[in-house]
Amino acid sequence: MKKQLKNLLSLSVCTVSVLLLSASEIPNQYGHNHVSWGFFAHKRINKLAVLTLPPEMMVFFKKNIDFISDHAVDPDMRRYSTRIEGARHFIDLDQYGTPPFPHLPRNWSDALIQHTDIRVIDTKGDTLLLVSHRDSMTPVMRQEYRRWFQQSVVPAFYSGKERVDTDSVFRFFSEWGRLDNRPDAAFFQEFISGHGILPWNLQHFQQKLTTAFRERNARKILKFSAEIGHYIGDAHVPLHTCSNYNGQKTGQHGIHGFWESRIPELFADESYDYFVGKPSYIENTRDWFWKCALDSHTMVDSVLSFEKMLRESFPPDRQMCPDMRQGIMGIHPCREFASAYQDALDGMVERRMRAAIIAVSSAWYTAWADAGQPDLSGLDAGAPDQQELEEDQSVRNAFALGKILGRTEDH
Ligand SMILES: [Zn+2]
C-alpha cells in the first residue's frame, strides 16, 4: 500500500511538473513542483502535534497517529479533484490593502456578502443583477439581507453550487420590491475565493471538528483533525498569505518549495528542536486563526528579500545541485545554499514549523474542550466504510492524474 502510494506520488510529481512547464513555459528555478509545506513537513507537523496532547486525548490519537500523519496531505491531494479546494490553502492578503486589513471581515458570511453579486434569469431569458457587492444598503436592509444570505447562499457556496433556490430568491426580493415575478434561475457570483479563503476555512473546519468530538464520531475526528492540521500548517507559511506566492512577480520562481519543502526536508529531522510544549485552550479561535495568517504575512518581505540577496551573493555554481527527492532525481537548491538561506532567515522555517505544531494541537485540544471533553478512551476508529474508501480512492486517482483545478501551483 505504502509502496503503491509512493509510486503514485512519484508519477504525479512528474506529470505535474511536465504539465506546469508546458503550460507556463516558465522553468521553475528550483527545478521541482511542490505542494504546501511539502508532504514531508505536513506529515511531521501532524505527527508531532499528537505527541503534545494531554493523556485524555492521547489515548485515542496515539493509536491513530499514522492515520493523522498520512492524511495530513489529503487536502493537497484533493486540490486535484475539487474545484473549491485550492482556495482553502492560501489568502492573498496583499489584495486587501495594508496590514492589519481593517476592512476585511474576519467573519466568513460578512466577507462573502461583501464580495458577492446575486443575479437571476427572468422568464424572458434576461439576466438581471439583483444585488451587487458594491451596493450600499441601510443597516436594516443589510441585516435582513445578511440573514437571507446566510440561509440561502452560504450553504450553496459550501456545497460547491452556484445556483440559489429560486423560491427563496423570489420570496425575499419581491418583498424588497426588486422582483415582480418568480425567476427561472438564480445564482451568485463571488469574487473572494480567487484570492484564497484560508483563515475563514480554518474556522469552518474547527467547527466541523468540534461537532465530530461532540458526536464522538471517531472517523470524523480523525479526518478533520488530520485536515485542519494541514490548513493550520499552511497558515504558518508566509508565502501562503500573499499573491507573489511563488516569487513569480519578482523573478524568484520556485522560492515557495525552497522555503517550505526543501529546507525542512534537509534539516528538520536532523536539527530542529521538536519539543514545543503543551497545547493551550484558544479563547477565540476565529481571531486566533487570523493572527496565524497575519503573523505569517509579516514575514513575507524577509522570505523574498533574503533569498534575492543570497542568490546575488552566493557563488552561482553552488546554488543548484542534482539530488534525489521523493525517489526522483532532480535539480534542487544545494544543501549549503539552503543552509545559508535558513541562516539568513535566522531559523524562520524552524520557528514557523514549531509554531505550526503547537497551533495544530491547540486547535484539536480546543475543539475537544468546546465539545465538553468527551471521553475518548473507549473510542474505536474501526475501518473506513465503503463511501470513505471510494472518496479516498477518487482523490488519489485525480491526484495521480495531476489535473490541477483552480490555481495551478504552490498553494
Ligand atoms: Zn495546502
Residues whose N, C-alpha, C, O or C-beta is under 5 A from the ligand:
A	BS01	ZN	S36 D76 H89 D234 H411
